[in-house]
């Protein structure tokens, strides 16, 4: 155990980055769960990562934002392909999302095949480097997330399918740059699963709380025991969510009994908008 590693100048920005990611991923996770497109996050995140790899491969620069532009363009393009697939092949949509994820992941491996540092780049893309987040890098992300949340809560009913995928792609692109693919997926899905049967407002608040505790515990444990931070946060999110589900009695069936067999509030909300 290394108490000297508890440096607020390093851990503070990392925690703030986690809270920013949760601010958008908690409400989006509820929507993704209701739509039944669980792995869309992994697919879009991996497509965004493929854009990052491609930009680095060709040394693409655009006023210093070449990587961000490439990642965003790739994610938005992928999102519109997924939106088209949802309309054209709804019966196999989740399977197609999986195929796209595998194609993007294997495409990244092919692009890095002759790069001696390719393995390290893939690791950074997947697990992230949240401890290296600087306070100055959080400002633009916070502004983007604020705009996304304003549209999400203020005009979601009018956004339609394409609008949902566009906001999702922009959010995931920024999040992958901050915390990596694995944490993006965990932040989106794990708290949403734990609070899936709860009403909208209390469910969102508790999901954010579960995520915040998971990030805090994961960051502290990784610092104290010198473990990979991204991976530790993923496990912490899963552990805190499992404890919450157990506390609600869902493992014994009590939670299911209280739900009375009705559709989840998230799914009911989606059906009302449809």
C-alpha positions as CSV (number, residue, x, y, z in Angstrom):
1,X,0.0,0.0,0.0
2,X,1.4,3.3,-1.1
3,X,-0.1,6.3,0.8
4,X,2.3,8.7,-1.0
5,X,0.4,8.0,-4.2
6,X,-2.7,9.9,-2.9
7,X,-1.8,13.0,-4.8
8,X,-4.9,15.3,-5.2
9,X,-3.3,17.1,-8.1
10,X,-3.4,13.8,-10.1
11,X,-6.4,12.0,-8.6
12,X,-8.6,15.1,-8.5
13,X,-8.7,15.7,-12.3
14,X,-9.2,12.0,-12.9
15,X,-12.2,12.0,-10.6
16,X,-13.6,15.1,-12.3
17,X,-13.2,13.4,-15.7
18,X,-15.2,10.5,-14.3
19,X,-18.0,12.7,-13.1
20,X,-18.2,14.4,-16.4
21,X,-18.4,11.1,-18.3
22,X,-21.1,9.9,-15.9
23,X,-23.1,13.1,-16.4
24,X,-23.9,12.1,-20.0
25,X,-23.5,8.4,-19.9
26,X,-26.0,7.8,-17.0
27,X,-29.0,9.2,-18.9
28,X,-27.8,7.7,-22.2
29,X,-27.3,4.3,-20.6
30,X,-30.9,4.3,-19.5
31,X,-32.0,4.9,-23.1
32,X,-29.6,2.3,-24.6
33,X,-30.9,-0.3,-22.1
34,X,-34.5,0.6,-23.0
35,X,-33.8,0.3,-26.7
36,X,-32.0,-3.1,-26.2
37,X,-28.9,-2.0,-28.1
38,X,-26.5,-2.7,-25.3
39,X,-23.3,-3.0,-27.3
40,X,-23.7,0.1,-29.4
41,X,-21.4,1.9,-27.0
42,X,-18.6,-0.5,-27.6
43,X,-19.1,-0.4,-31.4
44,X,-19.2,3.4,-31.6
45,X,-16.3,3.7,-29.1
46,X,-14.2,1.2,-31.2
47,X,-15.1,3.1,-34.4
48,X,-13.9,6.3,-32.8
49,X,-10.7,4.5,-31.7
50,X,-10.2,3.3,-35.2
51,X,-10.3,7.0,-36.3
52,X,-7.7,7.8,-33.7
53,X,-5.4,5.0,-34.9
54,X,-5.9,6.0,-38.6
55,X,-5.2,9.7,-37.8
56,X,-2.0,8.8,-36.0
57,X,-1.0,6.4,-38.8
58,X,-1.1,9.1,-41.5
59,X,0.0,11.9,-39.2
60,X,-3.2,13.8,-39.8
61,X,-3.2,17.2,-38.3
62,X,-5.8,20.0,-38.5
63,X,-4.8,23.0,-36.4
64,X,-3.7,20.6,-33.7
65,X,-7.0,18.8,-33.6
66,X,-6.4,16.2,-36.2
67,X,-7.0,13.2,-33.9
68,X,-10.2,14.6,-32.4
69,X,-11.6,15.5,-35.9
70,X,-10.7,12.0,-37.2
71,X,-12.3,10.3,-34.2
72,X,-15.4,12.4,-34.3
73,X,-15.8,11.9,-38.1
74,X,-15.4,8.1,-37.8
75,X,-17.8,7.9,-34.8
76,X,-20.5,10.0,-36.5
77,X,-20.2,8.1,-39.8
78,X,-20.5,4.8,-37.8
79,X,-23.5,6.1,-35.9
80,X,-25.4,7.0,-39.1
81,X,-24.6,3.5,-40.4
82,X,-26.0,2.0,-37.2
83,X,-29.0,4.2,-37.5
84,X,-29.7,3.0,-41.0
85,X,-29.2,-0.6,-39.9
86,X,-31.7,-0.1,-37.1
87,X,-34.3,0.9,-39.7
88,X,-33.4,-1.7,-42.3
89,X,-32.6,-4.8,-40.3
90,X,-34.2,-4.3,-36.8
91,X,-34.5,-8.1,-36.3
92,X,-30.7,-8.6,-36.3
93,X,-29.7,-5.1,-35.1
94,X,-27.7,-6.3,-32.0
95,X,-25.9,-8.9,-34.1
96,X,-24.9,-6.3,-36.7
97,X,-23.7,-4.0,-33.9
98,X,-21.4,-6.9,-32.8
99,X,-20.1,-7.4,-36.3
100,X,-19.3,-3.7,-36.6
101,X,-17.5,-3.7,-33.3
102,X,-15.3,-6.7,-34.4
103,X,-14.6,-5.1,-37.8
104,X,-13.5,-1.8,-36.1
105,X,-11.4,-3.7,-33.5
106,X,-9.7,-5.9,-36.1
107,X,-9.2,-2.9,-38.4
108,X,-7.2,-1.2,-35.7
109,X,-5.1,-4.2,-35.2
110,X,-4.4,-4.3,-39.0
111,X,-3.4,-0.6,-39.0
112,X,-1.0,-1.2,-36.1
113,X,0.4,-4.4,-37.5
114,X,3.9,-3.0,-38.3
115,X,4.0,-0.5,-35.4
116,X,6.4,-1.6,-32.7
117,X,4.3,0.4,-30.2
118,X,1.0,-0.8,-31.5
119,X,0.3,-3.0,-28.5
120,X,0.7,0.0,-26.1
121,X,-1.5,2.2,-28.3
122,X,-4.3,-0.4,-28.2
123,X,-4.0,-0.8,-24.5
124,X,-4.2,3.0,-24.0
125,X,-7.3,3.1,-26.3
126,X,-9.1,0.3,-24.4
127,X,-8.1,0.9,-20.8
128,X,-7.4,4.6,-21.1
129,X,-5.1,6.9,-19.2
130,X,-7.5,8.7,-16.9
131,X,-4.7,9.6,-14.4
132,X,-3.0,11.6,-17.1
133,X,-6.1,13.8,-17.7
134,X,-5.1,17.5,-17.3
135,X,-7.5,20.1,-15.9
136,X,-7.1,22.2,-19.0
137,X,-8.4,19.3,-21.2
138,X,-11.7,19.1,-19.2
139,X,-13.0,22.5,-20.2
140,X,-13.8,21.8,-23.8
141,X,-15.3,18.4,-22.9
142,X,-17.5,20.0,-20.2
143,X,-18.8,22.5,-22.8
144,X,-19.6,19.7,-25.2
145,X,-21.3,17.6,-22.5
146,X,-23.4,20.7,-21.4
147,X,-24.6,21.2,-25.0
148,X,-25.4,17.4,-25.3
149,X,-27.3,17.4,-22.0
150,X,-29.3,20.5,-23.0
151,X,-30.4,18.8,-26.2
152,X,-31.0,15.5,-24.4
153,X,-33.3,16.8,-21.8
154,X,-34.7,19.7,-23.7
155,X,-35.4,18.3,-27.2
156,X,-35.0,14.6,-27.0
157,X,-38.5,13.8,-28.2
158,X,-37.8,15.8,-31.4
159,X,-34.4,14.5,-32.1
160,X,-35.5,11.2,-33.6
161,X,-33.4,8.2,-34.3
162,X,-30.7,10.1,-36.2
163,X,-30.5,12.8,-33.5
164,X,-30.0,10.2,-30.9
165,X,-27.2,8.5,-32.8
166,X,-25.5,11.8,-33.5
167,X,-25.5,12.9,-29.8
168,X,-24.3,9.5,-28.8
169,X,-21.4,9.5,-31.3
170,X,-20.2,13.0,-30.2
171,X,-20.4,12.0,-26.5
172,X,-18.6,8.7,-26.9
173,X,-15.9,10.3,-29.0
174,X,-15.1,12.7,-26.3
175,X,-15.3,10.1,-23.6
176,X,-13.0,7.6,-25.3
177,X,-10.3,10.4,-25.4
178,X,-10.7,10.8,-21.6
179,X,-11.2,7.4,-20.1
180,X,-10.9,4.7,-22.8
181,X,-13.3,2.2,-24.4
182,X,-13.8,-0.1,-21.4
183,X,-14.7,2.7,-19.0
184,X,-17.0,4.3,-21.6
185,X,-19.0,1.1,-21.8
186,X,-19.0,0.4,-18.0
187,X,-20.1,4.0,-17.3
188,X,-23.0,3.7,-19.7
189,X,-24.3,0.2,-18.9
190,X,-23.4,-0.8,-15.3
191,X,-25.2,1.9,-13.3
192,X,-28.1,1.7,-15.8
193,X,-28.5,-2.0,-15.0
194,X,-28.4,-1.5,-11.3
195,X,-31.2,1.1,-11.4
196,X,-33.2,-0.2,-14.4
197,X,-36.4,-0.8,-12.4
198,X,-36.5,2.6,-10.7
199,X,-38.5,5.7,-11.7
200,X,-36.7,8.2,-14.0
201,X,-35.6,10.9,-11.6
202,X,-34.6,8.7,-8.7
203,X,-33.1,6.2,-11.0
204,X,-30.9,8.8,-12.7
205,X,-29.8,10.2,-9.4
206,X,-28.9,6.8,-7.9
207,X,-27.2,5.7,-11.1
208,X,-25.0,8.8,-11.0
209,X,-24.3,8.1,-7.3
210,X,-23.3,4.5,-8.0
211,X,-21.0,5.7,-10.8
212,X,-19.4,8.4,-8.6
213,X,-18.7,5.9,-5.8
214,X,-17.4,3.4,-8.3
215,X,-15.0,5.9,-9.8
216,X,-13.9,7.2,-6.4
217,X,-13.2,3.7,-5.0
218,X,-11.5,2.6,-8.2
219,X,-9.2,5.6,-8.4
220,X,-8.2,5.3,-4.7
221,X,-7.6,1.5,-4.9
222,X,-5.5,1.9,-8.1
223,X,-3.4,4.6,-6.4
224,X,-2.9,2.7,-3.2
225,X,-2.0,-0.6,-4.7
226,X,-0.4,0.6,-8.0
227,X,-3.0,-1.1,-10.2
228,X,-4.2,0.0,-13.7
229,X,-6.8,2.7,-13.0
230,X,-9.2,2.1,-15.8
231,X,-9.5,-1.6,-15.1
232,X,-9.8,-1.0,-11.4
233,X,-12.7,1.5,-11.9
234,X,-14.5,-1.0,-14.1
235,X,-14.4,-3.6,-11.4
236,X,-15.4,-1.0,-8.8
237,X,-18.4,0.0,-10.8
238,X,-19.5,-3.6,-11.1
239,X,-18.9,-4.3,-7.4
240,X,-20.8,-1.2,-6.2
241,X,-23.7,-2.0,-8.6
242,X,-23.8,-5.6,-7.4
243,X,-24.0,-4.5,-3.8
244,X,-26.8,-2.1,-4.6
245,X,-28.8,-4.8,-6.5
246,X,-28.3,-7.1,-3.5
247,X,-29.4,-4.5,-1.1
248,X,-32.6,-4.1,-3.1
249,X,-33.2,-7.8,-2.7
250,X,-33.2,-8.5,-6.5
251,X,-31.0,-11.6,-6.1
252,X,-33.7,-13.2,-3.8
253,X,-36.5,-12.2,-6.1
254,X,-37.9,-9.4,-3.9
255,X,-37.0,-6.7,-6.3
256,X,-38.7,-8.6,-9.1
257,X,-41.8,-9.0,-7.0
258,X,-41.9,-5.3,-6.2
259,X,-41.7,-4.6,-9.9
260,X,-44.9,-6.6,-10.3
261,X,-43.8,-8.0,-13.7
262,X,-44.3,-4.7,-15.5
263,X,-42.0,-3.2,-18.0
264,X,-39.1,-1.1,-16.7
265,X,-39.7,2.7,-16.3
266,X,-37.0,3.3,-18.9
267,X,-38.7,1.1,-21.4
268,X,-42.1,2.5,-20.7
269,X,-40.7,6.0,-21.2
270,X,-39.3,5.0,-24.6
271,X,-42.6,3.5,-25.6
272,X,-44.4,6.8,-24.7
273,X,-42.1,8.8,-26.9
274,X,-42.5,6.4,-29.7
